Amino acid sequence: MNLPPNLDHSNPKSYNLNMIEMMCRGNEPQILNMVSVFIEQISKSIDEIEKAYVENDFLKIKNLAHKTKPTLTYFGTAKLEKEFIETELLISKEIISTELEQKIKRLQLMANEVVTELKDDFKLT
């Protein structure tokens, strides 16, 4: 198996696996496993954040966002990580707002973009 390149200047990726590759010492099956787990976990976290928002459960949203951020760092998803940080700041106000709702929708869109890229690059379904 050949890993996809981290950077194609004509089409920059929304992720960077340098840290994952270091952690796995280049073990491609282990990297693939970590990518698969990431895809599953980020999708689940975003779904749970959306449900918690509908239920006005700000504490749960805050906990989920906080728990998810380190994983985003490992996978080099800087834009998505920044969006999580901004969302956390809005959540700390504990007020339902259009801005917070838009941030959560943007999290979903950005996470879907990363997941789609990873699935395409690693030929995952």
LINFENGI-V948400 format. One record per pair of residues at least 6 apart in sequence whose ideal C-beta (glycine too) atoms are under 6 Angstrom apart, sorted by the first residue. I is the first residue (numbers start at 1). J is the second residue. D is the distance in whole Angstrom. If there is no record, write none. Layout:
i:I j:J d:D
i:I j:J d:D
This chain:
i:1 j:28 d:5
i:4 j:121 d:4
i:6 j:16 d:5
i:6 j:17 d:6
i:14 j:113 d:5
i:14 j:114 d:5
i:14 j:117 d:6
i:15 j:75 d:5
i:15 j:76 d:5
i:15 j:77 d:5
i:15 j:114 d:5
i:16 j:76 d:3
i:19 j:74 d:5
i:20 j:31 d:6
i:20 j:34 d:6
i:20 j:74 d:6
i:24 j:30 d:4
i:24 j:31 d:5
i:35 j:118 d:6
i:35 j:122 d:6
i:38 j:75 d:6
i:39 j:115 d:5
i:39 j:118 d:6
i:42 j:111 d:5
i:45 j:64 d:5
i:45 j:68 d:5
i:46 j:107 d:6
i:46 j:108 d:5
i:46 j:111 d:5
i:48 j:64 d:6
i:49 j:61 d:5
i:49 j:64 d:5
i:52 j:60 d:4
i:52 j:61 d:5
i:53 j:104 d:5
i:58 j:91 d:5
i:58 j:94 d:5
i:61 j:91 d:5
i:62 j:91 d:5
i:65 j:84 d:5
i:65 j:87 d:6
i:65 j:88 d:5
i:69 j:84 d:5
i:72 j:80 d:5
i:72 j:81 d:4
i:77 j:114 d:5
i:80 j:110 d:5
i:80 j:114 d:6
i:83 j:106 d:6
i:83 j:107 d:6
i:83 j:110 d:6
i:87 j:103 d:5
i:90 j:100 d:5
i:90 j:103 d:6
